[in-house]
Amino acid sequence: MLIIMGNFNAKVGREECRHKVSGKHCLHEHSDENGSLLVQFAIRNNFYINSTTFPHKTIHMGTWKIPGSTEVNQIDHVLVSARHASSVIDIRNRGANCDSYHYLVKAKVRERISRGWKHRAGCGRSKWNSELITSPEGKMRYQVSLKKLEEIKTMESGSLDMNKMWNDVRDNNSSW
């Protein structure tokens, strides 16, 4: 999982074209130039702007307070690789007073270990009946088919009938 957090000085808006890489819960209606650059960066590098995903009160969406006023902007963002975007549970602003005009941004992340692929029955792999090979009759059939394959390998390619030999080997193995 790749997470990029920081002050991008980017106002990401609620425009429809941005919904592939950002959420609906933005503080701003329209993106500024840095916001457009951030969205382009997210698209090119397969990131999702998760700081715009979660619905919070307007006062909790702001990450930077304009000095001398009560107006806030959402310019600090959290980008997560798109594959792991659903692993972020919540992103909150505010928190401890750090004597700055920026508010702390806190992300809660839950990382899950993905399971390996399961093979479905009848798809791809076939199971071998090892009991047939351990029986004396099955062992003999297996050895005969191996000898036929060795003969095919050593014969000259001009004098063989490959289809006939393949059918012989296949028929010999199908009785297993």
Secondary structure as a PSIPRED ss2 file (coil, helix, strand):
# PSIPRED VFORMAT (PSIPRED V4.0)

   1 M C   1.000  0.000  0.000
   2 L C   1.000  0.000  0.000
   3 I E   0.000  0.000  1.000
   4 I E   0.000  0.000  1.000
   5 M E   0.000  0.000  1.000
   6 G E   0.000  0.000  1.000
   7 N E   0.000  0.000  1.000
   8 F C   1.000  0.000  0.000
   9 N C   1.000  0.000  0.000
  10 A C   1.000  0.000  0.000
  11 K C   1.000  0.000  0.000
  12 V C   1.000  0.000  0.000
  13 G C   1.000  0.000  0.000
  14 R C   1.000  0.000  0.000
  15 E C   1.000  0.000  0.000
  16 E H   0.000  1.000  0.000
  17 C H   0.000  1.000  0.000
  18 R H   0.000  1.000  0.000
  19 H C   1.000  0.000  0.000
  20 K C   1.000  0.000  0.000
  21 V C   1.000  0.000  0.000
  22 S E   0.000  0.000  1.000
  23 G C   1.000  0.000  0.000
  24 K C   1.000  0.000  0.000
  25 H C   1.000  0.000  0.000
  26 C C   1.000  0.000  0.000
  27 L C   1.000  0.000  0.000
  28 H C   1.000  0.000  0.000
  29 E C   1.000  0.000  0.000
  30 H C   1.000  0.000  0.000
  31 S C   1.000  0.000  0.000
  32 D C   1.000  0.000  0.000
  33 E H   0.000  1.000  0.000
  34 N H   0.000  1.000  0.000
  35 G H   0.000  1.000  0.000
  36 S H   0.000  1.000  0.000
  37 L H   0.000  1.000  0.000
  38 L H   0.000  1.000  0.000
  39 V H   0.000  1.000  0.000
  40 Q H   0.000  1.000  0.000
  41 F H   0.000  1.000  0.000
  42 A H   0.000  1.000  0.000
  43 I H   0.000  1.000  0.000
  44 R H   0.000  1.000  0.000
  45 N C   1.000  0.000  0.000
  46 N C   1.000  0.000  0.000
  47 F E   0.000  0.000  1.000
  48 Y E   0.000  0.000  1.000
  49 I E   0.000  0.000  1.000
  50 N H   0.000  1.000  0.000
  51 S H   0.000  1.000  0.000
  52 T H   0.000  1.000  0.000
  53 T C   1.000  0.000  0.000
  54 F C   1.000  0.000  0.000
  55 P C   1.000  0.000  0.000
  56 H C   1.000  0.000  0.000
  57 K C   1.000  0.000  0.000
  58 T H   0.000  1.000  0.000
  59 I H   0.000  1.000  0.000
  60 H H   0.000  1.000  0.000
  61 M H   0.000  1.000  0.000
  62 G C   1.000  0.000  0.000
  63 T C   1.000  0.000  0.000
  64 W E   0.000  0.000  1.000
  65 K E   0.000  0.000  1.000
  66 I C   1.000  0.000  0.000
  67 P C   1.000  0.000  0.000
  68 G C   1.000  0.000  0.000
  69 S C   1.000  0.000  0.000
  70 T C   1.000  0.000  0.000
  71 E C   1.000  0.000  0.000
  72 V E   0.000  0.000  1.000
  73 N E   0.000  0.000  1.000
  74 Q C   1.000  0.000  0.000
  75 I C   1.000  0.000  0.000
  76 D E   0.000  0.000  1.000
  77 H E   0.000  0.000  1.000
  78 V E   0.000  0.000  1.000
  79 L E   0.000  0.000  1.000
  80 V E   0.000  0.000  1.000
  81 S E   0.000  0.000  1.000
  82 A H   0.000  1.000  0.000
  83 R H   0.000  1.000  0.000
  84 H H   0.000  1.000  0.000
  85 A H   0.000  1.000  0.000
  86 S H   0.000  1.000  0.000
  87 S H   0.000  1.000  0.000
  88 V E   0.000  0.000  1.000
  89 I E   0.000  0.000  1.000
  90 D E   0.000  0.000  1.000
  91 I E   0.000  0.000  1.000
  92 R E   0.000  0.000  1.000
  93 N E   0.000  0.000  1.000
  94 R C   1.000  0.000  0.000
  95 G C   1.000  0.000  0.000
  96 A C   1.000  0.000  0.000
  97 N C   1.000  0.000  0.000
  98 C C   1.000  0.000  0.000
  99 D C   1.000  0.000  0.000
 100 S C   1.000  0.000  0.000
 101 Y C   1.000  0.000  0.000
 102 H E   0.000  0.000  1.000
 103 Y C   1.000  0.000  0.000
 104 L C   1.000  0.000  0.000
 105 V E   0.000  0.000  1.000
 106 K E   0.000  0.000  1.000
 107 A E   0.000  0.000  1.000
 108 K E   0.000  0.000  1.000
 109 V E   0.000  0.000  1.000
 110 R C   1.000  0.000  0.000
 111 E C   1.000  0.000  0.000
 112 R C   1.000  0.000  0.000
 113 I C   1.000  0.000  0.000
 114 S C   1.000  0.000  0.000
 115 R C   1.000  0.000  0.000
 116 G C   1.000  0.000  0.000
 117 W C   1.000  0.000  0.000
 118 K C   1.000  0.000  0.000
 119 H C   1.000  0.000  0.000
 120 R C   1.000  0.000  0.000
 121 A C   1.000  0.000  0.000
 122 G C   1.000  0.000  0.000
 123 C C   1.000  0.000  0.000
 124 G C   1.000  0.000  0.000
 125 R C   1.000  0.000  0.000
 126 S C   1.000  0.000  0.000
 127 K C   1.000  0.000  0.000
 128 W C   1.000  0.000  0.000
 129 N C   1.000  0.000  0.000
 130 S H   0.000  1.000  0.000
 131 E H   0.000  1.000  0.000
 132 L H   0.000  1.000  0.000
 133 I H   0.000  1.000  0.000
 134 T H   0.000  1.000  0.000
 135 S C   1.000  0.000  0.000
 136 P H   0.000  1.000  0.000
 137 E H   0.000  1.000  0.000
 138 G H   0.000  1.000  0.000
 139 K H   0.000  1.000  0.000
 140 M H   0.000  1.000  0.000
 141 R H   0.000  1.000  0.000
 142 Y H   0.000  1.000  0.000
 143 Q H   0.000  1.000  0.000
 144 V H   0.000  1.000  0.000
 145 S H   0.000  1.000  0.000
 146 L H   0.000  1.000  0.000
 147 K H   0.000  1.000  0.000
 148 K H   0.000  1.000  0.000
 149 L H   0.000  1.000  0.000
 150 E H   0.000  1.000  0.000
 151 E H   0.000  1.000  0.000
 152 I H   0.000  1.000  0.000
 153 K H   0.000  1.000  0.000
 154 T H   0.000  1.000  0.000
 155 M C   1.000  0.000  0.000
 156 E C   1.000  0.000  0.000
 157 S H   0.000  1.000  0.000
 158 G H   0.000  1.000  0.000
 159 S H   0.000  1.000  0.000
 160 L C   1.000  0.000  0.000
 161 D C   1.000  0.000  0.000
 162 M H   0.000  1.000  0.000
 163 N H   0.000  1.000  0.000
 164 K H   0.000  1.000  0.000
 165 M H   0.000  1.000  0.000
 166 W H   0.000  1.000  0.000
 167 N H   0.000  1.000  0.000
 168 D H   0.000  1.000  0.000
 169 V H   0.000  1.000  0.000
 170 R H   0.000  1.000  0.000
 171 D H   0.000  1.000  0.000
 172 N H   0.000  1.000  0.000
 173 N H   0.000  1.000  0.000
 174 S H   0.000  1.000  0.000
 175 S C   1.000  0.000  0.000
 176 W C   1.000  0.000  0.000
